[in-house]
């Protein structure tokens, strides 16, 4: 979604388009690492000195409400944000917490079989697989 489409979506839903909201959205869609709110804040505060962590959280909640990001809550203190709303699997390392998206056409076919068998029209989905990434294999947790 480009900036103009984002502006239109915000306005249609009665929200202001601010420089900070735009920066948060553009930061998220440029990443593949599923950042936390704090990670977003730490990066953006250099270019936007008046941004607050509260603004980041409120904007992320708004983006989730508008179905532009998915909140990936793993524990109360470990929430990450995924801007890819298309069907995929989140591959989550149980040691370092790194997340990457796994995509394949086979998944779409399997998903269609599953929802057909269940007989529902899902409003969303989230599939996580937990494993040890290559970087963490053999490392001891401290």
C-alpha atoms as one frame of an Amber mdcrd trajectory, in Angstrom:
protein
   0.000   0.000   0.000   1.493   3.338  -0.982   1.228   6.548   1.046  -1.804
   7.852  -0.865  -3.750   4.631  -0.285  -2.802   4.758   3.388  -3.970   8.389
   3.631  -7.303   7.441   2.047  -7.763   4.449   4.377  -7.046   6.565   7.463
  -9.426   9.321   6.348 -12.221   6.856   5.456 -11.996   5.516   8.987 -11.885
   8.955  10.623  -8.195   9.005  11.579  -5.619  11.720  11.060  -2.586  11.001
   8.952   0.458  12.191  10.877   4.111  12.140   9.967   4.808   9.811  12.886
   2.053   7.346  11.937   3.324   7.310   8.375   6.910   6.750   9.576   5.837
   3.832  11.796   3.898   2.183   8.965   6.685   2.678   6.417   9.272   1.357
   8.884   7.210  -1.768   9.495   6.589  -2.594   5.847  10.273  -2.170   5.058
  11.243  -4.882   7.557  11.078  -8.648   7.589  12.165  -9.159  11.203   8.836
  -8.599  12.975   9.983  -5.778  15.280   8.616  -4.975  18.722   7.161  -1.559
  19.577  10.315  -0.748  21.517  12.535  -1.647  18.552  10.456   0.622  16.305
  10.658   3.429  18.845  14.439   3.075  19.296  15.034   3.401  15.542  12.530
   6.174  14.805  13.301   8.447  17.769  16.495   9.602  16.063  14.598  11.000
  13.062  11.469  11.928  15.040  12.673  13.290  18.403   9.135  14.124  19.566
   7.842  10.584  19.026   6.925   8.681  22.181   6.666   4.997  22.896   2.974
   5.622  23.576   2.539   7.001  20.056   4.191   3.886  18.647   1.847   1.605
  20.624  -1.266   3.619  19.700  -0.279   3.622  16.034   0.382  -0.113  16.058
  -3.052  -0.682  17.626  -4.590   1.497  14.902  -2.726  -0.359  12.143  -3.930
  -3.647  13.615  -7.518  -2.340  13.740  -7.227  -1.417  10.043  -5.870  -4.930
   9.266  -2.516  -3.574   8.109  -0.428  -5.437  10.697  -0.847  -8.483  12.869
   0.123  -8.442  16.529   2.155 -11.507  17.375   1.902 -11.973  21.109   4.111
 -14.726  22.416   4.188 -13.739  26.102   3.096 -10.576  27.892   6.528  -9.043
  27.510   7.239 -10.361  24.007   4.913  -8.824  21.425   6.055  -8.369  17.834
   4.347  -6.931  14.760   3.987  -8.512  11.333   3.060  -6.314   8.361   2.547
  -9.299   6.033  -1.147 -10.071   6.166  -0.969 -12.772   3.460  -1.053 -16.461
   4.366   2.334 -17.612   5.673   3.963 -19.472   8.538   5.907 -17.600  11.221
   9.089 -19.544  11.903  10.021 -18.610  15.497  13.365 -19.498  17.073  12.747
 -20.608  20.667  16.175 -19.404  21.771  16.813 -16.002  20.177  13.234 -15.090
  19.209  14.107 -14.402  15.570  11.076 -14.718  13.296  10.983 -15.200   9.572
   8.104 -15.863   7.202   7.827 -19.140   5.347   5.699 -18.984   2.211   4.803
 -21.680  -0.290   1.924 -22.314  -2.674   1.402 -25.685  -0.970   0.359 -23.811
   2.174  -2.421 -22.004   0.332  -3.728 -25.296  -1.051  -3.578 -26.959   2.374
  -5.251 -23.938   4.014  -8.109 -24.112   1.504  -8.605 -27.805   2.312  -8.602
 -27.088   6.051 -11.149 -24.258   5.924 -13.307 -26.257   3.519 -13.265 -29.238
   5.906 -14.103 -27.019   8.862 -16.802 -25.214   6.877 -16.014 -21.670   7.981
 -14.853 -18.406   6.466 -11.959 -17.302   8.701 -11.515 -13.660   9.655  -7.773
 -14.164   9.947  -5.111 -16.726  10.648  -1.801 -17.202  12.355   0.428 -20.218
  12.025   3.620 -20.447  14.096   6.293 -23.109  14.046   8.810 -23.074  16.893
  12.325 -24.372  16.291  16.002 -23.616  16.882  17.515 -21.482  14.137  20.893
 -22.383  12.649  22.565 -19.575  14.629  21.283 -20.975  17.939  21.731 -24.703
  17.438  24.166 -25.927  20.024  24.160 -22.669  22.044  23.250 -22.874  25.708
  20.539 -20.588  27.047  21.954 -18.293  29.729
